[in-house]
Amino acid sequence: MPARFPDGEHKRTYVIPLRDAYRAPRKKRAKVAIRLIRDFVRRNLRYDGEVKIGNELNEYIWQRSIEKPPRRVVVTVKFKVEEGEIISTEVNLAAPREGAGGAAG
């Protein structure tokens, strides 16, 4: 079976929807949002191991308290591959794009 990824370090950017966190009770939403991020990365990379959440991303999720996590988040996933298998993953908040402004410009 051919390797899914070539050996080395890789980087991908995803927009992760967190709307399902709002189905959880109000006092558990941020915790559920963190779990949704981990599950999304595992599903998209077909990876069973530990997914590390970066400090910036964690603070961004908890910024408005446990009751009001963001509806979606743009993340950068860095992962290392050796012998065709993913050995580690790290998820960080993506840097804002150049020229990406809202209605205010």
VOKOL-490109 format. One record per residue (C-alpha): z, y, x; residue number from 1; residue in one letter. Coordinates in nm, 2 decimals, padded with zeros to 4 digits. Each point is the difference from the previous one (the first is absolute). Layout:
// VOKOL-490109
+--------+--------+--------+-----+----+
:     pz :     py :     px :   i : aa :
+--------+--------+--------+-----+----+
:      Z :      Y :      X : NUM :  A :
...
+--------+--------+--------+-----+----+
This chain:
// VOKOL-490109
+--------+--------+--------+-----+----+
:     pz :     py :     px :   i : aa :
+--------+--------+--------+-----+----+
:  00.00 :  00.00 :  00.00 :   1 :  M :
: -00.09 :  00.34 :  00.15 :   2 :  P :
:  00.27 :  00.25 :  00.06 :   3 :  A :
:  00.04 :  00.27 : -00.26 :   4 :  R :
:  00.07 :  00.27 :  00.26 :   5 :  F :
: -00.09 :  00.03 :  00.36 :   6 :  P :
:  00.29 :  00.00 :  00.24 :   7 :  D :
:  00.17 :  00.34 :  00.08 :   8 :  G :
:  00.15 :  00.28 : -00.20 :   9 :  E :
: -00.15 :  00.11 : -00.33 :  10 :  H :
:  00.06 :  00.29 : -00.23 :  11 :  K :
: -00.09 :  00.04 : -00.37 :  12 :  R :
:  00.07 :  00.27 : -00.26 :  13 :  T :
:  00.09 : -00.09 : -00.36 :  14 :  Y :
:  00.08 :  00.19 : -00.32 :  15 :  V :
:  00.28 : -00.20 : -00.16 :  16 :  I :
:  00.07 :  00.05 : -00.37 :  17 :  P :
:  00.37 :  00.00 : -00.08 :  18 :  L :
: -00.02 :  00.05 : -00.37 :  19 :  R :
:  00.16 : -00.34 : -00.06 :  20 :  D :
:  00.32 :  00.13 :  00.15 :  21 :  A :
:  00.04 :  00.21 : -00.32 :  22 :  Y :
:  00.04 : -00.32 : -00.20 :  23 :  R :
:  00.32 : -00.07 :  00.18 :  24 :  A :
:  00.33 :  00.14 : -00.11 :  25 :  P :
:  00.05 :  00.36 :  00.11 :  26 :  R :
:  00.26 : -00.08 :  00.26 :  27 :  K :
: -00.22 : -00.26 :  00.18 :  28 :  K :
: -00.33 :  00.17 :  00.02 :  29 :  R :
: -00.01 :  00.10 :  00.37 :  30 :  A :
:  00.11 : -00.35 :  00.10 :  31 :  K :
: -00.27 : -00.15 : -00.21 :  32 :  V :
: -00.26 :  00.24 :  00.15 :  33 :  A :
:  00.09 : -00.12 :  00.35 :  34 :  I :
: -00.04 : -00.36 : -00.11 :  35 :  R :
: -00.34 :  00.09 : -00.16 :  36 :  L :
: -00.12 :  00.14 :  00.33 :  37 :  I :
:  00.10 : -00.31 :  00.19 :  38 :  R :
: -00.16 : -00.23 : -00.26 :  39 :  D :
: -00.32 :  00.21 :  00.00 :  40 :  F :
: -00.03 : -00.03 :  00.38 :  41 :  V :
:  00.07 : -00.37 :  00.00 :  42 :  R :
: -00.26 : -00.06 : -00.27 :  43 :  R :
: -00.27 :  00.21 :  00.16 :  44 :  N :
:  00.05 : -00.14 :  00.36 :  45 :  L :
:  00.07 : -00.36 : -00.12 :  46 :  R :
:  00.32 :  00.01 :  00.21 :  47 :  Y :
:  00.33 : -00.18 : -00.07 :  48 :  D :
:  00.23 :  00.16 :  00.27 :  49 :  G :
:  00.21 :  00.31 :  00.01 :  50 :  E :
: -00.15 :  00.34 : -00.09 :  51 :  V :
:  00.18 :  00.29 :  00.17 :  52 :  K :
:  00.02 :  00.32 : -00.20 :  53 :  I :
: -00.01 :  00.31 :  00.22 :  54 :  G :
:  00.28 :  00.26 : -00.02 :  55 :  N :
: -00.23 :  00.28 : -00.12 :  56 :  E :
: -00.13 : -00.21 : -00.28 :  57 :  L :
:  00.35 : -00.11 : -00.10 :  58 :  N :
:  00.12 :  00.36 : -00.01 :  59 :  E :
: -00.31 :  00.10 : -00.20 :  60 :  Y :
:  00.07 : -00.27 : -00.27 :  61 :  I :
:  00.37 :  00.10 : -00.02 :  62 :  W :
: -00.07 :  00.38 :  00.02 :  63 :  Q :
:  00.05 :  00.06 : -00.37 :  64 :  R :
:  00.28 : -00.25 : -00.04 :  65 :  S :
:  00.00 : -00.35 : -00.12 :  66 :  I :
: -00.11 :  00.10 : -00.35 :  67 :  E :
: -00.34 :  00.17 :  00.08 :  68 :  K :
: -00.21 : -00.17 :  00.27 :  69 :  P :
: -00.36 :  00.13 :  00.04 :  70 :  P :
: -00.26 : -00.15 : -00.23 :  71 :  R :
: -00.22 : -00.09 :  00.30 :  72 :  R :
:  00.02 :  00.02 :  00.37 :  73 :  V :
: -00.26 :  00.01 :  00.29 :  74 :  V :
:  00.10 : -00.23 :  00.28 :  75 :  V :
: -00.13 : -00.11 :  00.34 :  76 :  T :
:  00.06 : -00.37 :  00.08 :  77 :  V :
:  00.00 : -00.09 :  00.37 :  78 :  K :
: -00.01 : -00.37 :  00.09 :  79 :  F :
: -00.03 : -00.22 :  00.31 :  80 :  K :
: -00.21 : -00.31 :  00.01 :  81 :  V :
:  00.02 : -00.28 :  00.25 :  82 :  E :
: -00.21 : -00.32 : -00.02 :  83 :  E :
: -00.13 :  00.10 : -00.34 :  84 :  G :
:  00.35 :  00.03 : -00.15 :  85 :  E :
:  00.18 :  00.32 : -00.09 :  86 :  I :
:  00.33 :  00.01 :  00.19 :  87 :  I :
:  00.14 :  00.34 : -00.11 :  88 :  S :
: -00.06 :  00.28 : -00.25 :  89 :  T :
:  00.14 :  00.35 : -00.03 :  90 :  E :
: -00.06 :  00.24 : -00.30 :  91 :  V :
:  00.02 :  00.37 :  00.05 :  92 :  N :
: -00.08 :  00.31 : -00.21 :  93 :  L :
: -00.36 :  00.11 :  00.06 :  94 :  A :
: -00.06 :  00.34 :  00.14 :  95 :  A :
: -00.16 :  00.24 : -00.24 :  96 :  P :
: -00.37 :  00.03 :  00.02 :  97 :  R :
: -00.17 :  00.32 :  00.13 :  98 :  E :
: -00.12 :  00.22 : -00.28 :  99 :  G :
:  00.18 : -00.21 : -00.27 : 100 :  A :
:  00.13 :  00.27 : -00.22 : 101 :  G :
:  00.07 :  00.01 : -00.37 : 102 :  G :
: -00.11 :  00.26 : -00.25 : 103 :  A :
:  00.16 :  00.27 :  00.21 : 104 :  A :
: -00.24 : -00.09 :  00.28 : 105 :  G :
+--------+--------+--------+-----+----+
